[in-house]
Amino acid sequence: MAGSKTLLLLLCAAAAAAMLSPASAADDLTKFKVYFHDVLAGKSPTAIRIAQAASTNSSSTFFGAVVAIDDPLTTGPAVTGSAKSKDEIGRAQGTYTFADQATFGLLMNMNFVFTAGDYKGSGLTIYGRNEVLSAVREMSIIGGTGKFRMARGYVEARTMDSGAKSGETVVEYTVYVKAAAAAAEGGLPELNLANDVQSMTNGKDVNHTLCEKKGQWIKVQKWATQAAAQTLPSSSPLP
């Protein structure tokens, strides 16, 4: 009897954990846009080459060059000229590496660090390939902090200004992100699986007991009664 109750508890716990995992807890996808300003010219560049291979200067794609960035993020696409813009809401900090010998393909490894606005104090980590001559490039969001803790998602990059005249490349980033922290702030229901299983095995209506967590239901049906009686069927009806 005790062994069957323990088994039922474990199965219910596994199902509940799946429901409340970070991936499913953040049901709503957050979408917003920011503008990335890569300033390569002037007195205060925000992107500086820090390393390169011996053959980089002879490469048509600058293969092997590594650039460190501390680029402004703004709410609009206007060129900033490296001066702090009133629209600045953060910085893109990290590196990009010219990692393709055939075309301008960058390996982006950067954090979006938000210093103003709704996401002040939070950050997103972005990683992936950026083929800069393509109209739209997609990169992965692999983590985050603050409101974006345990973030997953992707960004789409579109070049607004190549910087041919100004020395400042402006790129629109559309962010699509899910984060566990946002769901936690909204309040997730507490689990009391021991009580749940107790009600399943001792209640009068065990055949139709329903376990509700975060608006999702698991119907135990006759399987719970059979578990209590140690007559488990060959397969569980749980989805």
N, C-alpha and C positions, 0 to 999 in steps of 0.2 A: 504493500500500500504506500509506504513512505517513498519507495523507489519510484513508483509511478507518478506520485505528486511532484517529485523532483524533476522527472523527465518533462512533465507538463509545464512546470515552471520555466525550465530551460528553453523549451520551444516557444512559449509565450514571450520570454525575455528577448529571444532572437528576433521574433517578429516585431516587437515593440522597438527594439534598437534600430531595425531597418527603417521603421517609420520615422524615427527621430534622428536619423543620420544627417550630417550637414548637407548632403546633396538634396534630401527631400524636405528638410526643415525650411530651407530658403526657397519657398515655392515661387516667389515673385522675382522676375528677372529685372534688375535695375539697368537702365540705359541712360547714358548721358554723353555729351561731347566736350572735349577739351582741345585746345590748339597748342601744338608743340612748336617751339621756336628754336631752331638750331643755328646759332650765330657763329659763323666761321670767320668773319672779318671785323675790322674795327679795333678799337683800343681794349675792349673787354669781351673777347670771344667767350662763348659758353660751351664750345666744343673744341678740344685740343687734341691733336695727334700725340700719343704718348709712346708708341712703339711701332716698328715696322720691320719687315724682312729686308735683306740685302737687295732683293729683286723687286721690291715694291715700286720703286720709282720708274722701273721699266715696264711695269704691268699696266695694261689698258684698263684694268678694273681696280687698281690699287690693292691687289690681293696681298694680305698680310698686315695691312695697317690696322692699328687699334686706336680708337678715339674715346677719350673720357668726356662725359657730358654732365653739365649742370644747367639744363635748358629750362627756360620759363614755360609754364603751362598757363594759358589764359582762357577766358571765356569767349574771345573773339579772335578773328584771323589777322587783325592789323599788325603790321611789322612793328616790333618794339625797339629795334636798334640797340639791343642789350640793356637799355635803361628799364628800370622796373616799371611795369605797366599797371595802371589802376585796375585792369582786368585780370591781373595775375592771381591765380588761386593755388599755385604750387610749382614744383620743380620736377623735371625728369632727370634723375641722377643714375649714372651707371656707365656703361661702355657700349660701343658698337664696333664690330670687327668686320672688315671687308673680307668675306669668306668664300668668294666665288671667283674662279679664274675666267669664266666665260661672260658674265654679266655683272652688273652692280647689285650683288646680293649681300646684304648685311646680316650679321648675327646680332640681334638686339638683346641686351641683358640690362634691364633698367627698372628702377622703382619710380612710380608716380607718387610723389610726396605732397600731400595736400596741406597748404598753410592757411587757407581761407575758405569761406563758403560752407556748405552743408557737410563736407567731408573733412573739415579741418582736423588735423591730428591723426588722420588715417592715411593708409598707403596701399598701393597695388604693385605687385611684382609682375613684370611682363617679360616674356622670353619667346624668341622665335625668329624666323627668317623674314627679312624685309627686302623684297626685290623692288628697289626704289623706282624703277621705270614702269612698273605695273600700275594701272589706275587704282586698284584696290589691293591692299595687302592685309593678310590676317595673321595675327600673332596670339599666343596663348597668355591668359592670366593664370599664373601658377600659385598665387598666394596673396596674402594681404595682412594688414594690421588695423587695429581700431575697429571702425564700423565695417571694415572689409576683412575681418579675421576669418581665416580658412576659406578665402575667396577662390572661386573657380569661374572661368569664363573665357572671353576672347575680346580682342580689339580689332577694329578695321581702320587702316591708315589710308588717307587720301592726301596727296600733295596739293596744297593751295597755291604755293609760291615756291618755285625752284631755287630762288635766291640768286639767280644769274646776275641781277643788277644790284641787289641790296646786300648780298653776302649773308642773307638770313633766310634759311629754308623754313617755310611754315607748313606744318602737316596737321590735318584734322584727324583726331582720333575719336572714333565712336566706340564707347565702352559698353560691353554687355557682361554683366557680372551677377553672380549669386554668392551670398556670403552668409555664413552661419551666425555671425554676431548680430546681424539685423533681426534674424528670427528669434535669437535669445533675448534681445531687448524687448520684443513683443510678448515674451513670456510663454514658455513651453510648459505643458502640463507635467506635473510630477508623476513618476511611476511608483506604484506600490504593488509590485507583482506578487508579493507574498499574499496580500489580501485578495488580489484578483484570483489567484489559484485557489485560495481557501473558498471563495464564493463559488468557483466552478465545481469544486469537488464535493462541497458540503451542502450546496443549495438544493432546494426541492425541484428547481426547474433547470437542472444541469444540461439537459438535451438542447436547450435553446438559449444558453448563456451567451452573451455577447461581450467581448472585451473591446471597449472604446478608448482610443488614444488619438488625440489630435484629429478628431473627425473621421477616423478610419476604423473599420470594424473587422474583427476576426470571428467568424462563426465556428464555435467548437463542436456543436451538434452531438451526436452519440459518442464520438471519439473520446470526449472527456469522461463520460460515464464508464466506458470500457477501460480507460486509463486507471480510474479509481479502483476498478475491479480487477486490475492486472490482466485484462484480456485485450491487449492492444491489437488492432488489425494490422495487416501487413503494410498498409500505407496510411499516412495522415491526410485528413481532408483539408488541412491548412494550406492556403495558397503559397 
